[in-house]
Amino acid sequence: MENTHVEQCASRAVNVTVRSGRPREYLTEREIDRLIEAAKANRWGHRDATAILLAYRHGLRASELVALRWDDIDFRTSKLHVRRAKGGTASVHPLRAKELRALRRLLREMLEGQRATYLFVSERMAPLSVAGYQRMVARAGQAAGFGFLVHSHMLRHSTGYKLANDGHDTRAIQDYLGHRSIASTVRYTALAPDRFKHFWRD
């Protein structure tokens, strides 16, 4: 009798697929460009576009991005000192020409010629908050026409995906992103399409 009840319940079972609101947790390089262009239309367009550019190029969490200080940047040697949150490993990253141009312009555009302590500040020269930065990224995603919610941590995932897709060494990516465990890094190499390109040949 008990088995019959179980069989009847099993026959009525329905497979349910839970779908995420996002097709994936990263953006492609072309999509990052769309996001940056959308951010440029904001009131503080250059500040916001530069924030997204740096977050993407250096795999920065929201808290790491808003904590960036001008003394973390060495314009002479084109270097950025990256301090990681969550016990991650600090490192020094190279700054490329596009980033340096954006940073120099940001410095020139500081209100009333005052040099603030932090890179990304409000009109009152207070540091940009994590929540404010996160809202800005989400609004830029909407303005760019993405059909899913873009959140700030997607920029960090996009960094890992881009570096893995370019064939960089997993250990080097781990160090670049400041991961304590390489298990956090292999998710990106798992997504790299070139991993399987030599598997079959006809």
N, C-alpha and C positions, 0 to 999 in steps of 0.2 A: 504493500500500500504506500509505504514511504517512498520507494523507488519510483512508483508511478507518478507521485506528486512532483518529484524532482525532474522527471522527464518532461512533464507538462510545463513546468517553469522554464526549463531549458529551451523547449520549442517556442516559447513566447519571448525569449531573450532577443533584444534588438541591439545590433552593433551601433555604437555612438562614437563619432569622431569629433574630438574637441579641436576646433580650429583657432589658431592665434589670430589676433588682429593684424599681425605683421607677417609678411611672407618669409622674413629672415631677420636676423639681428645685426646686420651690417649693411653698409651702403657701398656701392662701387665708386671708383674714382670719379667717373662722370656724374654720378648722383651727388657726390660731395661738391663738385663744381656748381651744380644746380642749387644746392643748399647755400653755398657762399654767395652766389649771385642774388638769391632771394633775400639774404640777410643785408645786403648792401642797400636795399630799399628802406631799411629801418631809419628811424630818426638818428641813431648813432650807428649808421651803416658800416663805416670803416672799422670801428671798434668791434662790432659784432662779427663781421666777416673775418677779421684778424683772429678773433677768439676761436672761431670754428676751424680756421686754417691751422692754428697752432695745436688745437686739441687733436685734430686728425693727424698731422705730421708727426706728433710726438706721443700719441696714444694716451692723452691726459684724461683722467677722471675729472668730473666737475669740480671737486674740492681742490684738485691739483691745479686746475686751470685758473681758478679765481685767486689762488694763493701765489701766483707768479708775481715776482717783484722785478723792478728794473735792474736791481743789482744781481739778479740771476742771469742777466744777459751781458755777454762780453762782445760788443760790436767789433772790437779790434781783431779778435780771433774767430769771430762768427761761431760762438758757442753758447749753449743754453744749459744751465744747471737745472736738472729736473729732480725735485724732491717728491718722492712717492708716498702716497697714503697707504693705509692698511699694512704697514710693516714691509712695504716693498723696498727694493734696492734703489737707492739714488744713483744717478748717472749723469754724464755730460754728453749732450747731443750736439751734432753740428747743425748750424742754421744755414739754410740755403738762400739763394738770392731772392726768391719770391717772399720768403718770410722776413728777411732783412729789410726789404723795401717797405713791406707792410708795417713793420715795427718802427722804422724811422719816421714814416708818415704819422703813425699813431703818436709818437713822441712830439712831433711838430704840432699836432692838433690838440694837444692837451689844453684844457681851458685856461685862458689868461696867461699862457706861457708857464704855468706852474708844473713842475715835475712831481708827480705823485709817487708814492712808495710802490704802489701796485700797478701792474700793466692795465688792468681793466677796472675802470672806476665809473661811478655815476656822475651826474652833473654836479653834485656836491663834493666830488672828489673822494667819496667813500668807496671802499672796495666793492666790486660787484658781488652780490650774494650768490650762493649756489642755486637757490631757488630762482633768482632772476635770470641767471644764465640758462638754467634748464627750460624756463618758459620761453626764452628767446629762441633756443634751438627748436623747440616744438612749433613755435609760430613760424619760423623760417621753413620748416618742413611743410606746414600747411600752405604757405605762400608759394612754395616751389611746386605744389600740385601733387605731392605724394599721396597715394590712396591709403596710407597707413600712418599711424603715429610715429614720428621720428623723435627719439629721446637722446639725450646727450651721451649716454654710455655707448650708443651705437657708433659714435665716432671712434672710440677706443677699439671696439670690435673691428671696425673698418680698417684701422691701422694694422692690426694683426693679420687680417685677411689679405690686405694688399701686400704686406711684406712676405707672407707665406706664398702667395700667388707669384711673386717675383722670384721665388726660389731661394730666399735667404735661409741660412742655417737656423734650425729651431732653437739652439742654445743662444744664438745672437739675438733672435727675436725675444726670447725670454728675458735677456738682460736689458734689451731696449725698452720693453714694457714694464720692467721691474717686477716680474712675477717671482714669488718665492718658490713656487713649485712649477716644474716643467709641464705638469699635467694641465695647468691653466693655459699653456701655450699650444699644446698639440691639437686643440680644437680648431685652430686656424689652419694648420698644415693638413688636417683632415678634409678641409673644404677646398684645398688647392686643386684645381682641375688637372694640372700637369702631372700629378702623382701617378696616374694610370696610363700615361700616353704611350709607354713602351710595352704594355701588357700583351697586346695582340698585334700581329703583323701578317697581312695577307700578301 
